[in-house]
Amino acid sequence: MISMNSSTRGSCDASQPSSSHVPVPVPVPVPGITGPYIAAELLIALLAIAGNILVCLAVTLNRKLRTVTNYFLVSLAVADIFVGVLAIPCAVLTDLGQPRHNLPLCLLLLSVLIVLTQSSILSLLAVAAERYVAILLPLQYQRIVSPRNARLALVLTWCLALLSGSIPLMGWHGSLPPSGACLFTCVVNLSYMVYFNFFGCLLVPLVVMFIIYGHIFVTVRQQLRRIAAGRGPARPDTRDDGSGSGSRDAAAGKRARVEAWGVSGVAVREGAGNAGVMTSHASGCVSAESGSVVASEIKSESRGPVKTRCGSGGGECKRALRMRREVRKATSLFLVLFLFMLCWLPIHFLNCVMLLCPRCHVPLPLSLAAILLSHANSALNPLLYAYRMRSFRHALRTLCCTHTV
């Protein structure tokens, strides 16, 4: 984050003797821009608060949405609510130079959005890790992503966010300008924002998440090809011809299909009496009785639409459809990550320019657009959930219609 006061003339603190300190411009008031900018910030705050409260209510009131994945999304929604309630008002105050002559309070206000940004990126990292285990390690999901571990992960994300975002309060900061105004580019050390906050706390998790989702998509694609190859153009005759080879071929084919489908979250258990399907977690549920969204969706696949597509006995086809459903959900979550990246990278690039090229002029409209874009991410996430995730869309529609009536 940088402040509206970033592209101006003068020096933040002429009294700082350190040779490593790069003078940062002091703002020149632009009343014609300040009014529309503040109005846009307040509109974003209202949309972020309303949309993310609906997301939290949808998960709270709809049992089918109470999955581990959605709990991490609720953590992200809570951070976005705080952006609207706390961070944006604090940003508006500091853009107006308030509070004056009070460095500790100024640092506290400026640290709020940094903490919430870190919480968002760590929540997205937790979602990516949970998806990796659910899709690629389904038989270990119940042990790794237990309710206790999920709660610990949520607490850990917020604790790490508080720690990393509070570092300016611990001493890594600048000082107030001679005017005493609370200005982001003067008070928050740009070396902290670039080297620690951007490179260490944002880029590293982004790279890790891109690797995780890339591995998920590549592996699932390979498994879908294996399933298609296992089905073949025609079904071979697996009846025993007296030599026992037919039954052995059938058993080998079944084992191959089990291996191919294991990655998608459903394992076939062989035993006496041709034991049925043992459903492991593929998207935040452990069993078909757990009431999760995916459990209900898998049940629905045994009805008309899937039978129409796959016909009778289309076990591999049903498995491929379920796997594609998981890919769609992972794609939706990846889009949440991609939207976060698009909204936040511009503001960090401007921070890099200001630190590495102090003589370079950053136009004020560009700074304002980057600031608004970073804040708008909090208002856009609920729209993305409703557009891409059918379960969220239905729950939000039901919630809105119920309260409307």
C-alpha positions as CSV (number, residue, x, y, z in Angstrom):
1,M,0.0,0.0,0.0
2,I,1.1,3.5,-0.6
3,S,-0.9,6.6,0.2
4,M,-2.6,9.2,-2.0
5,N,0.2,11.5,-0.8
6,S,2.9,9.7,-2.7
7,S,3.5,11.7,-5.8
8,T,4.4,15.2,-4.8
9,R,7.3,17.5,-4.2
10,G,9.6,18.2,-1.2
11,S,11.1,15.9,1.4
12,C,9.5,13.8,4.1
13,D,12.0,14.5,6.8
14,A,14.8,16.9,6.2
15,S,16.1,16.3,9.7
16,Q,17.1,12.6,9.1
17,P,20.9,12.5,8.8
18,S,21.2,8.9,7.7
19,S,22.9,8.6,4.4
20,S,20.8,5.6,3.5
21,H,17.6,7.5,3.9
22,V,16.1,8.5,0.6
23,P,14.1,11.7,0.7
24,V,10.4,10.9,0.0
25,P,8.2,13.6,-1.5
26,V,5.8,15.5,0.7
27,P,2.3,15.9,-0.6
28,V,0.8,18.9,-2.3
29,P,-3.0,19.0,-1.6
30,V,-5.2,18.3,-4.7
31,P,-8.8,19.2,-3.5
32,G,-10.3,18.4,-6.9
33,I,-9.1,14.8,-6.7
34,T,-9.4,14.2,-3.0
35,G,-13.3,14.4,-2.9
36,P,-13.9,11.8,-5.7
37,Y,-11.2,9.6,-4.3
38,I,-12.7,9.5,-0.8
39,A,-16.2,8.9,-2.3
40,A,-14.8,5.9,-4.2
41,E,-13.1,4.5,-1.1
42,L,-16.3,4.7,0.9
43,L,-18.3,3.0,-1.8
44,I,-15.7,0.2,-1.9
45,A,-15.9,-0.1,1.8
46,L,-19.7,-0.5,1.8
47,L,-19.6,-3.1,-0.9
48,A,-16.8,-5.0,0.8
49,I,-18.7,-5.1,4.1
50,A,-22.1,-6.1,2.6
51,G,-20.8,-8.7,0.2
52,N,-18.5,-10.4,2.7
53,I,-21.1,-10.4,5.5
54,L,-23.3,-12.3,3.1
55,V,-20.5,-14.8,2.4
56,C,-20.1,-15.4,6.2
57,L,-23.8,-15.8,6.7
58,A,-24.1,-18.2,3.8
59,V,-21.5,-20.5,5.3
60,T,-22.9,-20.2,8.8
61,L,-26.5,-20.9,7.9
62,N,-26.0,-23.5,5.2
63,R,-24.7,-26.8,6.5
64,K,-23.6,-27.9,3.0
65,L,-21.1,-25.0,2.9
66,R,-19.4,-25.9,6.2
67,T,-16.3,-27.4,4.7
68,V,-12.7,-26.8,5.6
69,T,-12.1,-25.0,2.3
70,N,-15.0,-22.6,3.0
71,Y,-13.8,-21.9,6.5
72,F,-10.6,-20.6,5.0
73,L,-12.6,-18.5,2.6
74,V,-14.6,-17.2,5.6
75,S,-11.3,-16.1,7.1
76,L,-10.5,-14.3,3.9
77,A,-14.0,-12.7,4.0
78,V,-13.5,-11.6,7.6
79,A,-10.2,-9.9,6.6
80,D,-12.1,-8.2,3.7
81,I,-14.8,-7.0,6.2
82,F,-12.1,-5.5,8.3
83,V,-10.7,-3.8,5.2
84,G,-14.1,-2.0,4.8
85,V,-14.6,-1.3,8.5
86,L,-11.1,-0.4,9.6
87,A,-8.5,-0.2,6.8
88,I,-10.2,2.0,4.3
89,P,-11.3,4.6,6.9
90,C,-7.7,4.6,8.3
91,A,-6.4,5.0,4.8
92,V,-8.7,8.0,4.2
93,L,-7.6,9.6,7.5
94,T,-4.0,9.2,6.7
95,D,-4.5,10.5,3.2
96,L,-5.8,13.7,4.8
97,G,-2.7,13.8,7.0
98,Q,-4.5,12.7,10.2
99,P,-3.6,12.3,13.0
100,R,-1.0,15.0,13.2
101,H,2.0,15.0,15.5
102,N,1.2,11.5,16.8
103,L,3.7,8.9,15.4
104,P,2.5,5.9,17.4
105,L,-1.1,6.3,16.5
106,C,-0.1,7.1,12.9
107,L,1.9,3.8,12.7
108,L,-1.0,1.9,14.2
109,L,-3.5,3.2,11.6
110,L,-1.1,2.5,8.8
111,S,-0.3,-1.0,10.0
112,V,-4.0,-2.1,9.9
113,L,-4.1,-2.7,6.1
114,I,-0.7,-4.4,6.1
115,V,-2.0,-6.9,8.7
116,L,-5.2,-7.6,6.8
117,T,-3.3,-8.0,3.5
118,Q,-1.0,-10.6,5.1
119,S,-4.0,-12.4,6.6
120,S,-5.6,-12.6,3.1
121,I,-2.5,-14.0,1.4
122,L,-2.0,-16.5,4.1
123,S,-5.6,-17.6,4.0
124,L,-5.2,-18.1,0.2
125,L,-2.1,-20.2,0.9
126,A,-4.0,-22.3,3.4
127,V,-6.8,-22.9,0.8
128,A,-4.2,-24.0,-1.8
129,A,-2.6,-26.4,0.6
130,E,-6.0,-27.9,1.6
131,R,-6.9,-28.4,-2.0
132,Y,-3.6,-30.1,-2.7
133,V,-4.2,-32.6,0.1
134,A,-7.9,-33.1,-0.8
135,I,-7.3,-33.8,-4.5
136,L,-3.9,-35.4,-4.7
137,L,-3.7,-37.1,-1.2
138,P,-7.4,-38.0,-0.6
139,L,-6.7,-41.0,1.6
140,Q,-4.5,-39.0,4.0
141,Y,-6.9,-36.0,4.1
142,Q,-8.8,-37.0,7.2
143,R,-5.5,-37.4,9.1
144,I,-3.8,-34.2,7.8
145,V,-6.7,-31.8,7.6
146,S,-8.5,-32.7,10.8
147,P,-10.8,-30.1,12.4
148,R,-8.1,-29.5,15.1
149,N,-5.4,-28.9,12.4
150,A,-7.8,-26.6,10.4
151,R,-8.4,-24.5,13.5
152,L,-4.7,-24.3,14.2
153,A,-4.0,-23.2,10.6
154,L,-6.6,-20.4,11.0
155,V,-5.1,-19.2,14.2
156,L,-1.6,-19.4,12.7
157,T,-2.5,-17.3,9.6
158,W,-3.8,-14.5,11.8
159,C,-0.9,-14.6,14.2
160,L,1.6,-14.5,11.4
161,A,-0.3,-11.6,9.8
162,L,-0.3,-9.7,13.1
163,L,3.4,-10.3,13.5
164,S,4.5,-9.3,10.0
165,G,2.2,-6.4,9.8
166,S,3.2,-5.0,13.2
167,I,6.9,-4.8,12.4
168,P,6.7,-1.0,11.7
169,L,5.4,-0.6,15.3
170,M,8.5,-2.4,16.6
171,G,10.9,0.2,15.2
172,W,11.3,-0.4,11.4
173,H,9.7,2.9,10.4
174,G,10.4,6.4,9.3
175,S,9.3,9.6,11.0
176,L,6.7,12.3,10.6
177,P,7.5,15.1,8.2
178,P,8.1,18.6,9.5
179,S,4.4,19.4,9.1
180,G,3.6,16.6,11.5
181,A,1.1,15.0,9.0
182,C,0.6,11.2,9.1
183,L,1.8,10.3,5.6
184,F,2.3,6.7,4.6
185,T,5.4,7.3,2.4
186,C,7.1,9.1,5.3
187,V,6.2,7.0,8.3
188,V,6.3,3.5,6.8
189,N,9.8,2.6,5.7
190,L,9.8,1.7,2.0
191,S,12.6,-0.8,2.4
192,Y,10.2,-2.7,4.7
193,M,7.4,-2.5,2.2
194,V,9.5,-3.7,-0.7
195,Y,12.1,-6.1,0.7
196,F,10.1,-7.6,3.5
197,N,6.4,-7.1,2.8
198,F,6.5,-7.5,-1.0
199,F,9.4,-9.8,-1.8
200,G,9.2,-11.9,1.4
201,C,5.6,-11.9,2.5
202,L,3.7,-11.6,-0.9
203,L,5.8,-12.9,-3.8
204,V,7.1,-16.0,-2.0
205,P,3.5,-17.2,-1.1
206,L,2.3,-16.3,-4.6
207,V,5.0,-18.4,-6.2
208,V,4.3,-21.3,-3.8
209,M,0.6,-21.2,-4.6
210,F,1.2,-21.1,-8.3
211,I,3.3,-24.2,-8.0
212,I,0.7,-26.0,-6.0
213,Y,-2.2,-25.2,-8.4
214,G,0.0,-26.0,-11.4
215,H,0.9,-29.4,-9.9
216,I,-2.8,-30.1,-9.2
217,F,-3.9,-29.2,-12.7
218,V,-1.1,-31.2,-14.4
219,T,-1.6,-34.3,-12.2
220,V,-5.4,-34.3,-12.6
221,R,-5.0,-33.9,-16.4
222,Q,-2.7,-37.0,-16.4
223,Q,-5.2,-38.9,-14.3
224,L,-8.1,-38.0,-16.7
225,R,-6.0,-39.3,-19.6
226,R,-5.3,-42.6,-17.7
227,I,-9.0,-43.0,-17.0
228,A,-9.8,-42.4,-20.7
229,A,-7.1,-44.8,-21.7
230,G,-8.4,-47.4,-19.3
231,R,-11.9,-47.2,-20.8
232,G,-10.6,-47.7,-24.3
233,P,-12.5,-47.7,-27.6
234,A,-14.3,-51.0,-26.8
235,R,-14.6,-53.1,-23.7
236,P,-12.6,-56.3,-23.9
237,D,-14.2,-59.7,-23.0
238,T,-13.1,-60.3,-19.5
239,R,-15.0,-63.6,-19.1
240,D,-12.9,-66.5,-17.9
241,D,-12.0,-68.8,-20.8
242,G,-11.0,-71.6,-18.5
243,S,-7.4,-70.5,-18.1
244,G,-8.2,-67.8,-15.5
245,S,-6.6,-65.0,-17.6
246,G,-9.9,-63.2,-18.1
247,S,-10.5,-62.8,-14.4
248,R,-6.8,-61.8,-13.9
249,D,-7.2,-59.2,-16.6
250,A,-10.4,-57.9,-15.1
251,A,-8.7,-57.6,-11.7
252,A,-5.7,-55.8,-13.2
253,G,-8.0,-53.4,-15.0
254,K,-9.9,-52.7,-11.9
255,R,-6.7,-52.0,-9.9
256,A,-5.5,-49.6,-12.7
257,R,-8.8,-47.8,-12.6
258,V,-8.6,-47.6,-8.8
259,E,-5.1,-46.1,-9.1
260,A,-6.2,-43.6,-11.7
261,W,-9.2,-42.5,-9.7
262,G,-7.3,-42.4,-6.3
263,V,-6.1,-38.9,-7.1
264,S,-9.6,-37.5,-7.4
265,G,-10.8,-38.4,-4.0
266,V,-12.7,-41.7,-4.4
267,A,-11.1,-45.0,-3.7
268,V,-12.6,-48.4,-4.5
269,R,-12.3,-50.9,-1.7
270,E,-12.3,-54.6,-2.6
271,G,-13.5,-57.2,-0.1
272,A,-16.0,-59.9,0.4
273,G,-19.2,-59.5,-1.4
274,N,-17.8,-56.9,-3.8
275,A,-17.6,-54.0,-1.3
276,G,-18.7,-50.7,-2.6
277,V,-17.2,-47.3,-2.9
278,M,-15.4,-45.7,0.0
279,T,-15.6,-42.0,-0.3
280,S,-12.7,-39.9,1.0
281,H,-12.4,-36.2,1.1
282,A,-12.3,-34.3,-2.2
283,S,-13.5,-30.9,-1.2
284,G,-13.8,-30.4,2.4
285,C,-15.8,-33.5,3.4
286,V,-14.7,-36.9,4.7
287,S,-17.7,-39.1,4.0
288,A,-20.9,-38.9,2.0
289,E,-22.8,-38.6,5.3
290,S,-20.9,-35.5,6.3
291,G,-23.3,-33.1,4.7
292,S,-20.8,-31.3,2.6
293,V,-21.4,-29.7,-0.7
294,V,-19.4,-32.2,-2.7
295,A,-21.0,-35.2,-0.9
296,S,-24.4,-33.9,-2.0
297,E,-23.1,-33.2,-5.5
298,I,-21.7,-36.7,-5.8
299,K,-25.0,-38.2,-4.7
300,S,-26.8,-36.1,-7.4
301,E,-24.5,-37.5,-10.0
302,S,-26.1,-40.9,-9.7
303,R,-29.4,-39.4,-10.9
304,G,-30.5,-38.5,-14.4
305,P,-27.9,-36.2,-15.9
306,V,-24.9,-38.4,-15.3
307,K,-26.8,-41.5,-16.3
308,T,-27.7,-39.7,-19.5
309,R,-24.1,-38.8,-20.2
310,C,-22.5,-42.1,-19.1
311,G,-25.2,-44.7,-19.7
312,S,-25.4,-47.8,-17.7
313,G,-22.2,-49.1,-16.2
314,G,-20.2,-46.0,-16.9
315,G,-18.2,-46.1,-13.7
316,E,-15.1,-44.6,-15.3
317,C,-17.2,-41.9,-16.9
318,K,-18.7,-40.9,-13.5
319,R,-15.3,-40.8,-12.0
320,A,-14.1,-38.5,-14.7
321,L,-17.0,-36.2,-14.2
322,R,-16.4,-36.0,-10.5
323,M,-12.7,-35.3,-11.2
324,R,-13.7,-32.5,-13.6
325,R,-15.9,-31.1,-10.9
326,E,-12.9,-30.9,-8.6
327,V,-10.9,-29.3,-11.3
328,R,-13.6,-26.7,-11.7
329,K,-13.6,-25.9,-8.0
330,A,-9.8,-25.7,-7.9
331,T,-10.0,-23.4,-10.9
332,S,-12.4,-21.1,-9.1
333,L,-10.1,-20.9,-6.1
334,F,-7.2,-20.2,-8.4
335,L,-9.1,-17.3,-9.9
336,V,-9.6,-15.9,-6.4
337,L,-5.8,-16.0,-6.1
338,F,-5.3,-14.5,-9.5
339,L,-7.7,-11.7,-8.8
340,F,-5.8,-10.9,-5.5
341,M,-2.5,-10.8,-7.5
342,L,-3.9,-8.5,-10.2
343,C,-5.3,-6.1,-7.6
344,W,-2.3,-5.9,-5.3
345,L,0.7,-6.1,-7.6
346,P,0.4,-2.6,-9.1
347,I,0.6,-0.9,-5.7
348,H,3.7,-2.9,-4.8
349,F,5.3,-2.1,-8.1
350,L,4.8,1.6,-7.4
351,N,6.5,1.1,-4.0
352,C,9.4,-0.5,-5.8
353,V,9.7,2.4,-8.2
354,M,9.6,4.9,-5.3
355,L,12.3,3.1,-3.4
356,L,14.6,2.1,-6.3
357,C,14.1,5.2,-8.4
358,P,13.6,8.1,-6.0
359,R,14.0,10.6,-8.8
360,C,11.2,9.0,-10.8
361,H,7.9,10.8,-10.7
362,V,4.8,8.7,-10.0
363,P,1.7,10.5,-11.4
364,L,-1.0,11.1,-8.7
365,P,-3.9,9.6,-10.8
366,L,-1.8,6.4,-11.3
367,S,-1.2,6.2,-7.5
368,L,-4.9,6.7,-6.8
369,A,-6.0,4.1,-9.3
370,A,-3.5,1.5,-7.8
371,I,-4.8,2.3,-4.3
372,L,-8.4,1.9,-5.2
373,L,-7.7,-1.3,-7.1
374,S,-6.0,-2.9,-4.1
375,H,-9.0,-2.0,-1.9
376,A,-11.5,-3.1,-4.5
377,N,-10.2,-6.7,-4.2
378,S,-12.1,-7.0,-0.9
379,A,-15.4,-6.1,-2.7
380,L,-14.8,-8.3,-5.7
381,N,-14.2,-11.6,-4.0
382,P,-17.9,-12.2,-3.1
383,L,-18.9,-11.5,-6.7
384,L,-16.4,-14.1,-7.9
385,Y,-17.7,-16.7,-5.4
386,A,-21.2,-16.1,-6.7
387,Y,-20.2,-16.3,-10.3
388,R,-17.9,-19.3,-10.2
389,M,-19.1,-21.5,-7.3
390,R,-22.6,-22.9,-7.8
391,S,-23.0,-23.8,-4.2
392,F,-22.2,-20.3,-3.0
393,R,-24.4,-18.8,-5.7
394,H,-27.5,-20.9,-4.6
395,A,-26.8,-20.1,-0.9
396,L,-26.4,-16.4,-1.5
397,R,-29.5,-16.3,-3.7
398,T,-31.6,-18.2,-1.1
399,L,-30.2,-15.9,1.6
400,C,-31.1,-12.7,-0.3
401,C,-34.5,-13.9,-1.3
402,T,-35.4,-15.0,2.2
403,H,-34.5,-11.6,3.7
404,T,-36.2,-9.8,0.9
405,V,-39.4,-11.6,1.4
